[in-house]
Amino acid sequence: MAAEQRVALVTGGNRGLGFATAQQLAQAGMKVLIGSREAENGEAAAQSLQQQGLDVLAYQLSVTDRGGIKVLAQLIETKFGRLDVLINNAGIYPDSDGDTLLTTNLGSIREALETNTYGPISLCQTCVPLMQANGYGRIVNVSSGMGQLNDMGGGSPAYRLSKTALNSVTRILAAELEGTNIKVNSVCPGWVQTDMGGSEAPRTPAEGADTIAWLAQIPDDAPSGLFWRDRTPIPW
């Protein structure tokens, strides 16, 4: 591996938005590590990208398994000696049709927070030291317009709350890492044709991944702690 090659970890990288992001980062010359909850799904995704001549490997990773996150971080440090990019993409949508804040089961909110918010926090806590060791890092938290307070609506309370909280993680971590060369940003990929978004969504996974991959490669003088859509900052 060339010394200057960036190493990126994409959670939930075996399908949909994560897969498209992994593909675009690998096409940009990065070594991309796909994290997937089911090992065989990650291996299949990695093999399909390897057949395109891309430098992609798969590792089993559940973002709710803090011990597993630590083990993977240690493996990355031992095997590659660096981690430059973290894409917190893995997410769930546990809400049922018709759920409102007044009717939802609190268990659904806890489930969403565990995966969509606590998972990224655990990954940041474990991976940022690897970035600090090399004086470089790009963290992209895949959020949603549904977590945007500026345009907040009703319904889907578990998902909305978890993504609003993830945006807070972005702001807090960006402030705490100010003055370092580690940039932390949130992105709304738009409504994308994924298992979560459905086939009626107007955007392809590649279109949704564009700003994610772009934020993973921003220069050292680029901003940190912002919310982006289509490579443009949007209100929180």
ZANU-646499 format. One record per residue: residue in one letter; x, y, z of N, C-alpha, C, O, CB in turn. Coordinates in steps of 0.2 Angstrom, whole numbers, padded with zeros to 4 digits, always signed. Glycine has a CB too. Example, Ala and Ser with C-alpha at 12.3 -4.5 7.8 and 13.67 -1.06 7.14 Angstrom:
<recs>
a+0066-0028+0039+0062-0022+0039+0066-0016+0039+0071-0017+0042+0057-0022+0045;s+0064-0011+0035+0068-0005+0036+0064+0000+0039+0067+0006+0040+0070-0003+0029;
</recs>
This chain:
<recs>
m+0004-0006+0000+0000+0000+0000+0004+0006+0000+0009+0007+0004-0005+0000+0006;a+0003+0011-0004+0007+0017-0005+0006+0021+0002+0000+0021+0004+0005+0021-0011;a+0011+0024+0004+0011+0028+0011+0005+0033+0011+0002+0034+0016+0017+0031+0012;e+0004+0036+0005-0001+0042+0005-0008+0039+0003-0012+0044+0003+0001+0046-0001;q-0009+0033+0002-0016+0031+0001-0020+0031+0007-0018+0029+0013-0016+0023-0001;r-0026+0035+0007-0030+0036+0012-0034+0029+0013-0036+0025+0009-0035+0041+0011;v-0036+0028+0020-0040+0022+0022-0046+0025+0025-0047+0029+0029-0036+0018+0027;a-0052+0022+0022-0058+0024+0024-0063+0018+0026-0062+0013+0024-0062+0027+0018;l-0067+0019+0031-0071+0014+0034-0078+0017+0033-0080+0023+0035-0070+0013+0042;v-0082+0013+0029-0089+0015+0028-0094+0010+0031-0094+0004+0030-0091+0015+0020;t-0098+0012+0036-0102+0007+0040-0108+0006+0036-0111+0011+0032-0104+0010+0047;g-0111+0000+0036-0117-0001+0032-0115-0001+0024-0119+0001+0020-0123+0003+0033;g-0109-0003+0023-0106-0002+0016-0108-0007+0011-0106-0007+0005-0099-0001+0016;n-0112-0012+0013-0113-0018+0009-0119-0017+0004-0120-0021-0001-0115-0024+0013;r-0123-0011+0005-0128-0010+0000-0130-0003+0000-0128+0001+0004-0134-0015+0002;g-0134-0001-0005-0137+0005-0006-0133+0011-0005-0128+0011-0009-0142+0006+0000;l-0134+0016-0001-0130+0022-0001-0123+0020+0002-0118+0023-0001-0133+0027+0004;g-0122+0016+0006-0115+0014+0009-0111+0011+0003-0105+0012+0003-0116+0010+0015;f-0114+0007-0001-0111+0003-0006-0108+0008-0011-0103+0008-0014-0115-0002-0009;a-0113+0013-0013-0111+0018-0018-0106+0023-0015-0101+0025-0019-0117+0022-0020;t-0106+0024-0009-0101+0028-0006-0094+0025-0006-0089+0028-0008-0102+0030+0001;a-0094+0018-0004-0088+0014-0004-0085+0014-0012-0079+0015-0012-0089+0007-0002;q-0089+0013-0016-0087+0013-0023-0084+0020-0025-0079+0020-0029-0093+0011-0028;q-0087+0025-0024-0084+0032-0026-0078+0033-0022-0073+0036-0025-0089+0037-0024;l-0077+0031-0016-0071+0033-0012-0065+0028-0015-0060+0031-0016-0072+0031-0005;a-0067+0022-0017-0062+0018-0020-0060+0020-0027-0054+0020-0029-0064+0010-0020;q-0065+0023-0030-0063+0025-0037-0059+0032-0036-0055+0033-0041-0070+0027-0041;a-0059+0035-0031-0055+0041-0029-0048+0039-0027-0043+0043-0026-0058+0045-0024;g-0047+0032-0026-0040+0030-0025-0039+0028-0017-0033+0026-0015-0035+0035-0026;m-0044+0028-0014-0044+0026-0007-0044+0018-0006-0047+0015-0010-0049+0029-0002;k-0041+0016+0000-0042+0009+0002-0049+0009+0006-0049+0013+0011-0036+0006+0006;v-0054+0006+0004-0060+0006+0008-0062+0000+0011-0062-0006+0009-0066+0008+0002;l-0064+0001+0018-0066-0005+0022-0073-0005+0023-0076+0000+0026-0062-0005+0029;i-0077-0010+0020-0084-0010+0021-0086-0013+0028-0083-0019+0029-0087-0014+0015;g-0089-0010+0032-0092-0013+0038-0099-0015+0037-0103-0011+0035-0091-0008+0044;s-0100-0022+0038-0107-0024+0037-0109-0029+0043-0105-0032+0046-0108-0028+0030;r-0115-0028+0045-0118-0032+0051-0117-0040+0049-0115-0044+0053-0125-0030+0052;e-0119-0042+0043-0118-0049+0041-0112-0049+0037-0112-0046+0031-0125-0051+0037;a-0107-0053+0039-0101-0054+0036-0102-0056+0028-0098-0054+0024-0097-0059+0039;e-0106-0061+0027-0107-0063+0020-0109-0058+0015-0107-0058+0009-0111-0069+0020;n-0113-0053+0018-0116-0048+0013-0110-0043+0012-0110-0040+0006-0122-0044+0017;g-0106-0042+0017-0100-0037+0016-0095-0040+0011-0093-0037+0007-0097-0036+0022;e-0094-0047+0012-0089-0050+0007-0092-0050+0000-0088-0049-0005-0088-0057+0009;a-0098-0051-0001-0101-0051-0008-0100-0044-0011-0099-0043-0017-0108-0053-0008;a-0102-0039-0007-0101-0032-0009-0094-0030-0011-0092-0027-0016-0104-0027-0004;a-0089-0032-0007-0082-0031-0008-0080-0034-0014-0076-0032-0018-0078-0033-0002;q-0082-0041-0015-0080-0044-0021-0082-0041-0027-0079-0041-0032-0082-0052-0021;s-0088-0038-0027-0091-0035-0033-0087-0029-0035-0086-0027-0041-0099-0033-0032;l-0085-0025-0030-0081-0019-0031-0073-0021-0033-0070-0018-0037-0081-0015-0025;q-0071-0027-0030-0064-0029-0032-0064-0031-0039-0059-0030-0043-0062-0035-0027;q-0070-0034-0042-0070-0036-0049-0070-0030-0053-0068-0030-0059-0076-0040-0050;q-0071-0024-0051-0070-0017-0054-0063-0015-0054-0062-0009-0056-0075-0012-0052;g-0059-0018-0050-0052-0016-0050-0051-0012-0044-0046-0008-0043-0049-0013-0056;l-0056-0011-0039-0055-0007-0034-0053-0010-0027-0053-0016-0026-0062-0004-0032;d-0049-0006-0023-0046-0008-0017-0051-0008-0011-0051-0003-0008-0040-0004-0016;v-0055-0013-0011-0060-0014-0006-0060-0020-0002-0058-0026-0005-0067-0013-0009;l-0060-0020+0005-0060-0026+0009-0067-0025+0014-0069-0020+0015-0054-0026+0014;a-0069-0031+0016-0075-0031+0020-0073-0034+0027-0069-0038+0028-0080-0035+0017;y-0077-0031+0032-0076-0033+0039-0083-0033+0042-0087-0029+0041-0071-0029+0043;q-0084-0038+0046-0090-0039+0050-0090-0033+0055-0085-0032+0059-0091-0046+0053;l-0096-0029+0056-0096-0024+0060-0103-0022+0062-0107-0020+0057-0093-0018+0058;s-0105-0023+0068-0112-0020+0070-0110-0014+0074-0107-0014+0079-0116-0026+0075;v-0113-0009+0072-0112-0002+0076-0115-0002+0083-0113+0003+0086-0115+0003+0071;t-0119-0007+0085-0121-0007+0092-0117-0011+0096-0118-0012+0102-0128-0009+0092;d-0112-0014+0093-0107-0019+0097-0101-0015+0098-0096-0015+0094-0106-0025+0093;r-0100-0012+0104-0095-0007+0106-0088-0011+0106-0083-0009+0104-0096-0004+0113;g-0089-0018+0109-0083-0022+0109-0080-0024+0102-0074-0024+0101-0084-0028+0113;g-0085-0025+0097-0083-0026+0091-0080-0020+0087-0076-0021+0083-0089-0029+0087;i-0082-0014+0089-0080-0008+0086-0072-0008+0088-0068-0006+0084-0084-0002+0088;k-0071-0009+0094-0064-0008+0097-0060-0013+0094-0054-0012+0092-0064-0009+0104;v-0062-0019+0093-0058-0025+0090-0056-0023+0082-0051-0024+0080-0062-0032+0090;l-0061-0020+0079-0060-0018+0072-0055-0012+0071-0051-0012+0067-0067-0016+0068;a-0056-0008+0076-0051-0002+0076-0044-0004+0077-0039-0002+0074-0053+0003+0081;q-0043-0009+0082-0036-0012+0083-0034-0015+0077-0028-0015+0076-0037-0017+0089;l-0038-0019+0074-0036-0023+0068-0034-0018+0062-0029-0019+0059-0042-0027+0065;i-0038-0012+0061-0036-0007+0057-0029-0004+0058-0025-0003+0054-0041-0002+0056;e-0028-0003+0065-0022+0001+0067-0016-0004+0065-0011-0002+0063-0022+0002+0074;t-0017-0011+0067-0011-0016+0066-0010-0017+0059-0004-0017+0057-0013-0022+0069;k-0015-0018+0055-0014-0020+0048-0013-0014+0043-0009-0015+0038-0021-0023+0045;f-0016-0008+0044-0015-0002+0040-0011+0004+0043-0008+0008+0039-0021+0000+0037;g-0011+0004+0049-0007+0009+0053-0010+0016+0052-0007+0021+0054+0000+0010+0050;r-0017+0016+0050-0020+0023+0049-0027+0022+0048-0030+0017+0045-0017+0027+0044;l-0031+0027+0049-0038+0027+0047-0039+0035+0046-0039+0039+0050-0043+0025+0052;d-0041+0036+0040-0041+0043+0038-0049+0046+0037-0050+0052+0038-0038+0044+0031;v-0053+0041+0035-0060+0043+0034-0065+0038+0037-0064+0032+0037-0061+0043+0026;l-0070+0041+0041-0075+0037+0044-0082+0040+0041-0084+0046+0042-0075+0038+0052;i-0085+0035+0038-0092+0037+0035-0097+0033+0040-0098+0027+0039-0093+0035+0028;n-0101+0037+0044-0106+0034+0048-0112+0034+0044-0117+0038+0045-0107+0038+0055;n-0113+0028+0041-0119+0028+0036-0124+0023+0039-0130+0024+0037-0116+0025+0029;a-0122+0018+0042-0127+0012+0045-0132+0016+0048-0131+0020+0053-0123+0007+0049;g-0138+0014+0047-0144+0017+0050-0150+0012+0049-0151+0008+0045-0145+0024+0048;i-0155+0014+0054-0161+0010+0053-0167+0015+0054-0167+0020+0056-0162+0005+0059;y-0173+0012+0052-0179+0016+0052-0184+0012+0055-0188+0008+0052-0182+0019+0044;p-0185+0012+0062-0189+0008+0065-0197+0010+0066-0201+0006+0069-0187+0006+0072;d-0198+0016+0064-0205+0018+0064-0210+0014+0060-0208+0012+0055-0205+0026+0062;s-0216+0014+0062-0221+0010+0059-0226+0016+0055-0226+0022+0058-0226+0006+0063;d-0229+0014+0050-0234+0019+0047-0239+0022+0052-0242+0018+0056-0237+0016+0041;g-0239+0028+0052-0244+0031+0057-0241+0033+0064-0245+0036+0068-0250+0027+0058;d-0235+0031+0065-0232+0033+0072-0232+0040+0072-0230+0044+0068-0225+0030+0072;t-0234+0043+0078-0233+0050+0080-0229+0050+0087-0229+0045+0090-0240+0053+0081;l-0227+0056+0089-0224+0056+0095-0228+0054+0101-0226+0052+0106-0221+0063+0096;l-0235+0055+0100-0240+0053+0106-0241+0046+0106-0244+0044+0111-0246+0057+0105;t-0240+0042+0100-0242+0035+0100-0236+0030+0100-0237+0024+0101-0247+0034+0094;t-0230+0033+0098-0225+0028+0097-0223+0024+0103-0223+0027+0109-0219+0032+0094;n-0220+0019+0102-0217+0015+0107-0210+0017+0109-0206+0018+0104-0217+0007+0105;l-0209+0019+0115-0202+0021+0117-0197+0017+0115-0191+0019+0114-0202+0023+0124;g-0198+0010+0114-0193+0005+0112-0191+0007+0105-0185+0006+0104-0196-0002+0112;s-0195+0009+0101-0193+0011+0094-0188+0017+0094-0183+0017+0090-0199+0013+0090;i-0189+0022+0099-0185+0027+0099-0178+0025+0102-0173+0027+0099-0187+0033+0104;r-0178+0021+0107-0172+0018+0109-0168+0014+0104-0162+0015+0104-0173+0014+0116;e-0171+0010+0100-0168+0006+0095-0165+0011+0090-0159+0010+0087-0173+0002+0092;a-0169+0016+0088-0166+0021+0083-0160+0024+0086-0155+0025+0082-0171+0026+0081;l-0160+0027+0092-0154+0030+0095-0148+0025+0095-0143+0027+0094-0156+0033+0102;e-0149+0019+0097-0144+0014+0098-0140+0014+0091-0134+0014+0092-0146+0007+0100;t-0143+0013+0086-0140+0012+0079-0138+0019+0076-0132+0020+0074-0144+0008+0075;n-0142+0024+0076-0141+0030+0072-0137+0035+0076-0135+0040+0072-0148+0032+0070;t-0137+0035+0082-0134+0040+0086-0128+0037+0090-0122+0039+0090-0139+0044+0091;y-0130+0032+0095-0125+0029+0099-0119+0026+0095-0113+0026+0097-0128+0025+0104;g-0121+0022+0090-0116+0019+0086-0111+0024+0083-0105+0022+0084-0120+0015+0080;p-0113+0029+0080-0108+0034+0077-0104+0037+0083-0098+0038+0082-0112+0039+0074;i-0107+0038+0089-0103+0041+0094-0097+0035+0096-0092+0037+0097-0107+0042+0101;s-0099+0029+0097-0094+0024+0098-0089+0024+0093-0083+0023+0095-0098+0017+0099;l-0091+0024+0087-0086+0024+0081-0081+0030+0082-0075+0029+0081-0089+0023+0075;c-0084+0036+0083-0080+0042+0084-0075+0041+0090-0069+0043+0089-0084+0048+0084;q-0077+0039+0095-0073+0038+0101-0067+0033+0100-0062+0034+0102-0077+0036+0107;t-0069+0028+0096-0064+0023+0094-0059+0025+0089-0053+0023+0089-0067+0017+0093;c-0062+0028+0084-0058+0030+0078-0054+0036+0078-0049+0037+0074-0062+0029+0072;v-0057+0041+0081-0053+0048+0081-0046+0047+0083-0042+0051+0080-0057+0053+0085;p-0044+0043+0089-0037+0043+0090-0033+0041+0085-0027+0043+0084-0037+0038+0096;l-0035+0036+0080-0031+0034+0074-0030+0040+0070-0025+0040+0067-0035+0028+0071;m-0035+0044+0069-0034+0050+0065-0030+0055+0068-0025+0058+0065-0041+0054+0064;q-0030+0056+0075-0026+0061+0078-0019+0059+0078-0014+0063+0077-0028+0061+0086;a-0017+0052+0077-0010+0050+0077-0007+0052+0071-0001+0053+0070-0010+0042+0078;n-0011+0053+0065-0008+0055+0059-0010+0062+0057-0008+0065+0052-0011+0051+0053;g-0013+0066+0062-0015+0073+0060-0019+0074+0054-0019+0079+0051-0009+0076+0059;y-0024+0069+0053-0029+0070+0047-0035+0066+0049-0034+0060+0051-0025+0068+0041;g-0041+0068+0047-0047+0064+0048-0053+0068+0044-0053+0074+0044-0048+0063+0055;r-0057+0064+0041-0063+0066+0039-0069+0062+0041-0069+0056+0040-0063+0067+0031;i-0073+0065+0045-0079+0061+0047-0085+0064+0044-0087+0070+0045-0080+0061+0055;v-0089+0059+0041-0096+0061+0038-0101+0057+0041-0101+0051+0041-0095+0060+0030;n-0106+0061+0045-0112+0058+0048-0118+0058+0043-0120+0064+0041-0113+0061+0054;v-0120+0052+0041-0125+0052+0036-0132+0054+0040-0134+0049+0043-0126+0046+0032;s-0135+0059+0039-0141+0061+0042-0147+0062+0038-0147+0057+0033-0140+0068+0046;s-0151+0066+0039-0157+0066+0035-0161+0073+0036-0160+0076+0041-0162+0061+0036;g-0164+0075+0031-0168+0081+0031-0174+0080+0036-0176+0085+0039-0171+0083+0025;m-0175+0074+0038-0180+0072+0043-0178+0074+0050-0182+0074+0055-0182+0065+0043;g-0171+0075+0051-0168+0077+0057-0167+0085+0057-0164+0087+0062-0162+0073+0058;q-0169+0088+0052-0168+0095+0052-0173+0099+0056-0179+0100+0054-0168+0098+0044;l-0171+0103+0061-0175+0107+0065-0178+0112+0061-0184+0114+0062-0172+0109+0071;n-0175+0115+0057-0177+0121+0053-0183+0119+0049-0187+0123+0047-0172+0123+0048;d-0184+0112+0047-0189+0110+0043-0193+0104+0046-0195+0100+0042-0187+0108+0036;m-0193+0104+0052-0196+0098+0056-0203+0097+0055-0207+0102+0056-0194+0098+0063;g-0205+0091+0054-0212+0090+0053-0214+0084+0058-0211+0083+0062-0214+0087+0046;g-0220+0081+0057-0223+0076+0061-0222+0069+0059-0219+0069+0053-0230+0077+0063;g-0223+0064+0063-0222+0057+0060-0215+0055+0061-0210+0059+0062-0225+0057+0053;s-0214+0048+0060-0207+0045+0061-0203+0048+0067-0198+0050+0066-0204+0047+0054;p-0206+0048+0073-0203+0051+0078-0196+0048+0080-0191+0052+0082-0207+0052+0084;a-0196+0041+0080-0189+0038+0082-0184+0040+0077-0178+0042+0079-0190+0031+0082;y-0185+0040+0071-0180+0041+0066-0178+0049+0066-0172+0050+0066-0182+0039+0058;r-0183+0053+0066-0182+0060+0067-0177+0062+0073-0172+0065+0072-0188+0064+0067;l-0179+0059+0079-0175+0061+0085-0168+0058+0084-0163+0062+0086-0179+0058+0091;s-0167+0052+0081-0160+0050+0081-0156+0054+0076-0150+0054+0077-0161+0042+0079;k-0159+0056+0071-0155+0060+0066-0154+0067+0069-0148+0070+0067-0158+0060+0059;t-0158+0070+0072-0157+0077+0075-0151+0076+0080-0147+0080+0081-0164+0079+0079;a-0152+0070+0084-0146+0069+0089-0140+0068+0085-0134+0070+0088-0148+0063+0093;l-0140+0065+0080-0133+0064+0076-0131+0070+0074-0125+0071+0074-0135+0059+0070;n-0135+0075+0072-0133+0082+0070-0129+0085+0076-0124+0089+0075-0138+0086+0067;s-0132+0084+0082-0129+0087+0088-0122+0084+0089-0117+0087+0091-0133+0086+0094;v-0121+0078+0087-0115+0074+0088-0110+0078+0083-0104+0079+0085-0115+0067+0086;t-0112+0079+0077-0108+0083+0072-0105+0089+0075-0099+0091+0075-0111+0084+0066;r-0110+0093+0078-0108+0100+0080-0104+0099+0086-0099+0103+0087-0115+0104+0082;i-0105+0095+0091-0101+0094+0097-0094+0092+0095-0089+0095+0098-0104+0089+0102;l-0093+0087+0091-0087+0084+0090-0083+0089+0085-0077+0090+0086-0088+0078+0086;a-0086+0093+0081-0082+0098+0077-0079+0103+0081-0074+0105+0080-0087+0101+0071;a-0083+0105+0086-0081+0110+0091-0075+0108+0095-0070+0111+0096-0087+0113+0096;e-0076+0101+0097-0070+0098+0102-0064+0097+0098-0059+0097+0100-0073+0092+0105;l-0065+0096+0091-0059+0095+0087-0056+0101+0083-0052+0101+0079-0060+0089+0082;e-0059+0107+0085-0057+0113+0081-0050+0114+0082-0047+0113+0088-0061+0119+0084;g-0047+0116+0077-0039+0117+0077-0035+0111+0075-0029+0112+0074-0037+0119+0084;t-0039+0106+0074-0035+0100+0072-0037+0099+0064-0041+0103+0062-0037+0093+0076;n-0034+0094+0061-0035+0093+0054-0040+0087+0053-0040+0084+0049-0029+0092+0050;i-0045+0087+0058-0050+0082+0058-0057+0086+0057-0059+0090+0061-0051+0078+0064;k-0060+0085+0051-0066+0088+0049-0072+0084+0050-0072+0078+0049-0066+0091+0042;v-0077+0087+0053-0084+0083+0055-0089+0086+0052-0091+0092+0054-0084+0082+0063;n-0093+0083+0048-0099+0086+0044-0105+0081+0044-0104+0075+0044-0097+0088+0037;s-0111+0084+0044-0117+0080+0043-0119+0081+0035-0118+0086+0032-0123+0082+0047;v-0122+0076+0033-0125+0076+0026-0132+0074+0025-0134+0068+0028-0120+0073+0021;c-0136+0077+0022-0143+0074+0020-0142+0072+0012-0141+0076+0008-0149+0080+0020;p-0142+0065+0011-0141+0063+0004-0147+0064+0000-0147+0063-0006-0139+0056+0005;g-0153+0066+0003-0159+0066-0001-0163+0060-0001-0161+0055+0003-0158+0068-0008;w-0169+0059-0004-0173+0053-0004-0170+0049-0010-0170+0050-0016-0180+0055-0006;v-0167+0043-0007-0163+0039-0012-0166+0032-0012-0169+0029-0008-0156+0038-0009;q-0165+0029-0018-0168+0022-0020-0164+0017-0016-0159+0014-0019-0168+0021-0027;t-0166+0016-0010-0163+0011-0006-0168+0007-0003-0174+0008-0004-0158+0014+0000;d-0166+0002+0001-0171-0003+0005-0175+0002+0009-0181+0001+0010-0168-0008+0009;m-0172+0007+0012-0176+0011+0017-0180+0016+0013-0186+0018+0014-0171+0015+0021;g-0177+0019+0007-0180+0025+0004-0186+0022-0001-0190+0026-0003-0175+0028+0000;g-0185+0016-0003-0190+0013-0008-0188+0015-0015-0184+0019-0017-0197+0016-0006;s-0192+0011-0020-0191+0012-0027-0193+0018-0030-0191+0020-0036-0193+0006-0031;e-0198+0022-0026-0201+0028-0029-0196+0034-0028-0198+0039-0031-0208+0029-0026;a-0191+0033-0024-0187+0039-0023-0184+0042-0029-0182+0038-0034-0181+0037-0018;p-0183+0048-0030-0180+0051-0036-0173+0051-0037-0170+0052-0042-0182+0058-0036;r-0169+0049-0032-0162+0049-0032-0159+0042-0032-0161+0037-0029-0158+0053-0027;t-0154+0041-0037-0150+0034-0036-0145+0034-0031-0144+0040-0028-0146+0033-0043;p-0143+0028-0028-0138+0028-0023-0132+0032-0025-0129+0036-0021-0136+0021-0022;a-0130+0032-0031-0124+0036-0033-0125+0043-0032-0120+0047-0030-0122+0034-0041;e-0131+0046-0034-0132+0053-0033-0132+0055-0026-0130+0060-0024-0139+0055-0037;g-0135+0050-0022-0135+0052-0015-0129+0052-0011-0127+0055-0007-0140+0047-0011;a-0124+0047-0014-0117+0047-0011-0113+0052-0013-0107+0053-0010-0114+0040-0013;d-0114+0056-0018-0110+0061-0021-0107+0066-0016-0101+0067-0015-0113+0065-0026;t-0112+0069-0012-0109+0074-0007-0106+0070-0001-0101+0073+0002-0115+0078-0004;i-0108+0064+0001-0104+0060+0006-0097+0059+0004-0092+0061+0008-0108+0053+0007;a-0096+0057-0002-0089+0056-0005-0085+0062-0005-0079+0062-0004-0089+0052-0011;w-0088+0067-0007-0085+0074-0008-0083+0076-0001-0077+0079-0001-0090+0079-0011;l-0087+0076+0004-0085+0078+0011-0079+0074+0013-0076+0076+0018-0091+0078+0015;a-0079+0068+0011-0073+0063+0014-0067+0065+0011-0061+0063+0013-0075+0056+0012;q-0067+0070+0006-0061+0072+0002-0059+0080+0003-0055+0082-0001-0061+0070-0005;i-0063+0083+0007-0062+0090+0007-0055+0092+0009-0052+0089+0013-0067+0093+0012;p-0053+0098+0007-0046+0100+0008-0045+0102+0016-0050+0103+0019-0044+0106+0004;d-0039+0104+0018-0038+0105+0025-0041+0112+0027-0042+0113+0033-0030+0106+0026;d-0042+0116+0022-0045+0123+0024-0053+0123+0023-0056+0128+0024-0042+0128+0020;a-0056+0117+0022-0063+0117+0021-0066+0117+0028-0063+0116+0033-0065+0110+0018;p-0073+0119+0028-0076+0120+0035-0078+0113+0038-0078+0108+0035-0083+0124+0034;s-0079+0114+0045-0081+0108+0049-0087+0110+0053-0088+0116+0054-0075+0106+0053;g-0091+0105+0054-0097+0106+0059-0103+0109+0055-0107+0113+0058-0095+0111+0064;l-0104+0108+0049-0109+0110+0045-0114+0104+0042-0112+0098+0043-0107+0114+0039;f-0120+0106+0040-0125+0101+0038-0125+0103+0030-0126+0108+0028-0132+0102+0041;w-0124+0097+0026-0124+0098+0019-0129+0094+0015-0131+0089+0017-0117+0096+0016;r-0131+0097+0009-0135+0094+0004-0133+0096-0003-0133+0102-0004-0143+0095+0005;d-0131+0092-0007-0129+0093-0014-0123+0098-0014-0123+0103-0017-0135+0097-0018;r-0118+0096-0009-0112+0100-0008-0113+0107-0006-0109+0112-0007-0108+0100-0015;t-0119+0109-0003-0121+0116-0001-0123+0115+0006-0127+0111+0008-0126+0119-0006;p-0121+0120+0010-0123+0120+0017-0131+0121+0018-0133+0126+0014-0119+0125+0021;i-0134+0118+0022-0141+0119+0024-0142+0121+0031-0138+0119+0035-0145+0113+0021;p-0148+0124+0033-0149+0126+0040-0150+0119+0044-0152+0114+0042-0155+0130+0041;w-0148+0120+0050-0149+0114+0055-0157+0113+0057-0158+0109+0061-0145+0115+0061;
</recs>
